[in-house]
Amino acid sequence: MSEVADEGRTRRYLQVLPPRRPSISVTLCIALLSQTSIHQHTDILVLALSSPSKDSFGSNRKSSGTGGGGDASSTRRGRNNNNNNNNNNNNGNSFGSKNQRWFHQRKAGVTVSKRTKPPQWEREGDDLYASISKSQINSTLSIPNTWDEAMEMLQQTMETHDPSTLPPTKTSSSLDTLQEDPSDEKPFLWGGLSVGPIWKSRLQTAGFQHPTPVQVKAFDAILQQTKKNSQRRRQNVVIASPTGSGKTLAYLLPFLTTLTMPSQKKTALASTASSGGTVWIVTPTVELAFQIQNVVQSLLPVDNTKGGSNTPCNLVHVLQSSQSRDDDSGTTTPFPLLCQIRDNHEPPPAIIAGTPKLLLQLRKEIKNAIPSTRRNQNPFTSADGGGGGGVDPSIPKLAKTLHTNLEAVILDEADRLLQTKPINKNESPIPMGRTVPTISSAHDLLQKLVLDSSYRSSYGGTSLQVVCASATVGRSLRRQLMDILGEPSMDKAAILVTADLRTKKHVSDRKASLLPDNLQHAYYVVREDSTGSCDSPQVSPLLHGLEKATDLLDPLPSIVFPGPVGVEKAKDFLEQHGFQNVRGLADVGSSTVDHNHPTTDWKLTTPIYVIKERLGRGLDLCHVKYVFLLGVPSNAASYAHLAGRTARQHDQVGTCITILDPSEAPQLVTVAQKLGFTAKSLQHS
Ligand SMILES: Nc1ncnc2c1ncn2[C@@H]1O[C@H](COP(=O)(O)OP(=O)(O)OP(=O)(O)O)[C@@H](O)[C@H]1O
């Protein structure tokens, strides 16, 4: 409740409706209105039933003439105070009222601060998700009927040096690490970042001599605090940077260094019980979660007392699916994930990583495990069982720790997790007043965690920090966050962090920042007669194209994304054609794989990973030099992520080779134009 001096008398305003909780807010509102003692002395300001944008302005315009309400007084304040300092009688609980005031002031001709325009690159980012259907293809590109026509089209459009589409000479690369920083001499600065001497030494021992530009930018942005509802909290951040530019460390490092700050009296190595479950990392695949765990593990000193480098990482727990399993007592547990964490970590891990579905399950287990006395006081209260009776007391204790400690959620590959789609300019992403037909699990998870955090906080707003990272970021991502977090604008939902050329004015600069500059592109067009005589006609010509393409290249570790062919068929084909080192996703994290094995022959030794496109996001196999795409990906964003599985070390070149049917030539040209790259042919026409 806030008190506002207004025209000589004190009015009390009840601000009861954080925008993200309409249903609960309505209940609360009705309860309050029914208490006449409050009603008589208080003007009830009902704010922001839905996301406050266009609609909330509209509804308040209607009510502005009724007097008494907050809207009318805010309009008065706007007129009386002919400057921008007129927000001080708002306690900040309502984003809606600020928006309304801004709108009315602007309408009344008062000079108000301009809304920041979203950057051009963020708006262009949406276009990368647009499906490359026939309607998207430039009308000058007709579908070729023959191999010769396709080759002619590709050579004319992809190999000629059109200065308007070619990237200019780069002044700096997003992949280059910052070097020769004089501040490096200071023992607590790692390339200018104040990580402290312990972390500086750990980073350098792990081979990270200097931070990459995006790591520098993200560090300060993630740690920076903003004031909201008179509470200080860390701001939400969206990191946009090309594949292989070091986003993983960019979002991890701020948390790692603060989790272990000596000033916070937390131990340097293991998380203390009080920091258990502070950060949740959401990844599209379990493999990616393990990869993140490995990055953290590589930064921690080897504990020789516990079996050397094989010691499990106590800072990060990766959730793995497990059925309700028998615990030590032989009974089935309804808390398999909590048991998994308890059994592997003491104290609880500060970071929990997993897929959205597993994290949703963990949240549910936490909810059910918190003892009923506590649950009676919190929103998790439900009629179903769980908690209390017959459960090992360590489980409710762990659940409570994880429930109260959660401070930040990181979404790696956020656009994929939230299933970002291009914005339809004619309608808002989630139409007002309508329920959303389907949302992704990550969207559901984030919504629920934001809601939980609102209930935990004393002032009703969420204190949860959200960090998103991806190589392809469009405006629709921040609009989704705006909706989930119930913020009134994209800038308030999250700030953008990028360290590359995408902020530049020239379109070719912006395009050049979408892919690493050490990534090369090539194509191989399959001939109509490319099916081998001994193969059955069901074998895709793309597979024959793949085999022929390897004949033209040095044998080097590769990833094949089989597209329409499918993983099993592609693997079978390669194995039947003598390739002896064909691997799958399960081999990615395998310690038995020798990454430095000499590759002298495609068929005998060269490792070839065949991986489904959906699972390829974020994979970091540094030794991979070729990416083979069977068929043209459905949109430019997919191409960028798949091609980006190579060229992940800034000093080493990688090549993405698209094997395509002649009829797909216009699609490849369209992708290349959107991403601003040129490609060369592996064949001679
Ligand atoms: N400061 C650094 N110095 C040297 N190498 C680094 C540094 N930071 C990250 N790397 C290395 O760069 C590679 C790519 O890093 P990372 O996987 O974080 O990229 P990414 O930006 O997340 O890529 P993607 O978008 O494909 O997920 C990794 O092998 C990592 O070890």
The ligand as a Gaussian input file, in Angstrom:
#p B3LYP/6-31G(d) Opt

LIG

0 1
 N       38.404000     -16.837000     -23.158000
 C       38.603000     -17.877000     -23.933000
 N       39.823000     -18.147000     -24.422000
 C       40.050000     -19.213000     -25.225000
 N       39.089000     -20.081000     -25.600000
 C       37.848000     -19.868000     -25.146000
 C       37.538000     -18.768000     -24.295000
 N       36.232000     -18.832000     -23.998000
 C       35.734000     -19.912000     -24.626000
 N       36.694000     -20.544000     -25.305000
 C       36.554000     -21.769000     -26.118000
 O       35.769000     -21.444000     -27.269000
 C       34.982000     -22.564000     -27.645000
 C       33.546000     -22.133000     -27.856000
 O       32.988000     -21.706000     -26.638000
 P       31.431000     -21.864000     -26.328000
 O       31.010000     -23.283000     -26.478000
 O       31.172000     -21.185000     -25.058000
 O       30.813000     -21.035000     -27.538000
 P       29.335000     -20.504000     -27.728000
 O       29.438000     -19.055000     -28.019000
 O       28.506000     -20.912000     -26.570000
 O       28.907000     -21.259000     -29.048000
 P       27.459000     -21.801000     -29.494000
 O       26.660000     -20.625000     -29.884000
 O       27.784000     -22.680000     -30.639000
 O       26.895000     -22.539000     -28.330000
 C       35.105000     -23.586000     -26.532000
 O       35.906000     -24.636000     -26.975000
 C       35.767000     -22.858000     -25.401000
 O       36.621000     -23.686000     -24.657000

